[in-house]
Amino acid sequence: MPNTNAFYAQSGGVTAVINATACGVIETARANAGRIGTVFAGKNGILGALREELIDTAKFSDDAVARLRHTPGGAFGSCRYKLASLDEDDREYRRLIDVFRAHDIGYFFYNGGGDSQDTAHKVSLLGERLGYPVTCVGIPKTVDNDLPLTDTCPGFGSVAKYVAVSVREAALDVASMCETSTKVFILEVMGRHAGWIAAAGGLAKGGRDDAPHIIVLPEVPFDEERFLAKARSAVERAGYCVVVVSEGARYADGRFLSDSPGTDAFGHAQLGGVAPIVAELVRARLGYKFHWAVADYLQRASRHIASATDVQQAYAVGRHAVELALAGRDGVMATIVRTSDEPYRWELGAAPLARVANVECKMPKAFISRDGFGITAAARRYLAPLIAGEDYPPYRAGIPDYAALSMATVPRKLDP
């Protein structure tokens, strides 16, 4: 049967569980060996297809593939690379089709966020236009949790757990020393336009005076005077103040607190560095001793404290993507559908890529406290199940024992 091979690629910022999705894709394809052939993984994401750098996953043992389930990062390499608009230039898309044709690839699985789902949608449309239909299925992945039409995005639950745990532990440290030392601790987390990760820090809060005392979300315009009053009140009442601030925090006029002139490959503003800006505001206006930290890559690589729910869902969407493709479902993204909060239950679904691509799902107003500096009970009901459970990786000599796969590629059949 022609064109039964598959191409799988990882795109954008990686997560603690994206390789669990890869495991789900490869294992499910192997279980359907009579209907789907070789799974080629793109070396460094979609660039692997453009450069015809394909990794033959059939060369990996079942045990090696299974080890992907507990390994963070992108096992095959990821990339931030935005393909040109179809209306402006379709040469890159034609190149993809040429590579797919040369290697008998009839299935395209793209594991990423909004821009990646847009790419999968365009490839689906172009394949049909060029007379080489490719079944394209998107697989959700983003720590930002901002994809629409899915209850959550694999990768988010684990970063949310890391942030909530870090806030709880750091708060105990600050509380121990606040009488004579640090009064304010600021943790900067990811989240360009959506504050899901910062909001997850709110899960660390138990009683009224517990940390975090302030959460700064992109959805709520930053007001210096209100922020300072809140920080002062927390210190006077609890003795200290813990702040979780999203990298995408912005003023009422839309400017990021940490605006910089750089942009990434998708044209997004280069962010980072909001924590020291907020810290300097605290020092200059309130005179409190402070410390700040940036979770940065640590939050999305923390497989050692991954959410069991997140791992299960990451694997499940990989498996479901293959099942959708084999059922002839082209131009869709695998989704997670919540059916119950308490007890938490979920199932798998599918959404049209045309409705997912380049759409951001932000924190709803019902999830943000009235003062704009915290989360509501509704947000807690949504977030809490996503960080539930532990799925520890195996350890060797005191550190996690992660998989390391060969990045050797198959021989090229086309000109560069």
Disulfide bonds with the S-S distance in Angstrom:
none
